[in-house]
Amino acid sequence: MSILEIKNLNVSFLSNGTYYKALHNVNLELNKGEMLAIVGESGCGKTVTAMSVLRLLASNAKINSGEIIFNGKDLLRIPENEMQRIRGKEIALVPQDPMTSLNPLYTIGSQILEVIETHQHLKGNEAEKVAADVLDKVKIPNAKERLKSYPHEFSGGMRQRVIIAMAIACNSKIIIADEPTTALDVTVQAQIMELLKEIQKEMGTSFIFISHDFGLVHEVADKVAVMYNGHVVEKAQAAELFKKPKHPYTLALLKALPDFNSTKLETIEGQPPSIKDIFEGCPFEPRCNRRLNDCKTVKPDCYSSDSSIVSCLLYK
């Protein structure tokens, strides 16, 4: 059952008096209790897609067209005061950098309580109990005492657990985790991802997991969307995508993963395009080793192949 649908989303950014397109007809669907991973190189549109859902785009951004349907409502067309009630309560964000996401001047408890008081309308001991319970749920020892601590008294991994605690404090239906393991060491990364999977299983929470790390995606995702130059170039169930990738870009990304049995590291030729680059045909054509004659001039549509949706003329 679908809980969130992104339909034909187009977003542009203003630069030096000109709007440049950052998202091109993005279509995604998130089901209840599912973890959808959005992957791709930096600048491909992953975070812009997520911030569009929360309506937290930069001031120079413009949503040209599209719909984002949540609970039967188009989030792009509801008033801001209604969006504020949804943001943080129904749809929560776990941002990229745990080291800067918490206010250093306030205790952990006061920051969690602000979320609970705003969205749950609880006060006093009742609110504090909920705050301690969510800290305990994300496996922070001595949760009640740690509410009095300041962010600098926590490690990077523990701060990320606090941010996750804030996200689940209101039993959010959707959590957007934007590269939640950035700047954390490998062991802590694994612990954080295991925690997110536990929350998904126990609370039935739906996740949008943004990452460029295919290793993490392989471990946790139910479904994967691969983005390039603001386009969704492939969508598939995670098991299907890793077993049989369709789009040449997806295949190139997977081949670029380090292989400890080989001394050779595969690379993708060329550089990712700029937002200012305009393509008549497929934006991946200049870097593609499977390009056809038409790829330079014909825009690929979305085609079905097995259980995947792929935007590539090879599957026309």
WONORDA-V838679 format. One record per run of one state. SS is the DSSP state (H for helix, E for strand, L for the rest). FROM is the first residue (numbers start at 1). LEN is the number of residues. If there is no record, write none. Layout:
[[SS;FROM;LEN] [SS;FROM;LEN]]
//
This chain:
[[L;1;1] [E;2;14] [L;16;2] [E;18;14] [L;32;3] [E;35;5] [L;40;6] [H;46;9] [L;55;6] [E;61;10] [L;71;2] [E;73;2] [L;75;5] [H;80;7] [E;87;1] [L;88;3] [E;91;4] [L;95;12] [E;107;1] [H;108;12] [L;120;4] [H;124;14] [L;138;5] [H;143;4] [L;147;3] [E;150;1] [H;151;3] [L;154;2] [H;156;13] [L;169;5] [E;174;5] [L;179;7] [H;186;18] [L;204;2] [E;206;6] [L;212;2] [H;214;7] [L;221;2] [E;223;6] [L;229;2] [E;231;7] [H;238;6] [L;244;4] [H;248;8] [L;256;29] [H;285;3] [L;288;5] [H;293;4] [L;297;6] [E;303;3] [L;306;2] [E;308;3] [L;311;2] [H;313;3] [L;316;1]]
//
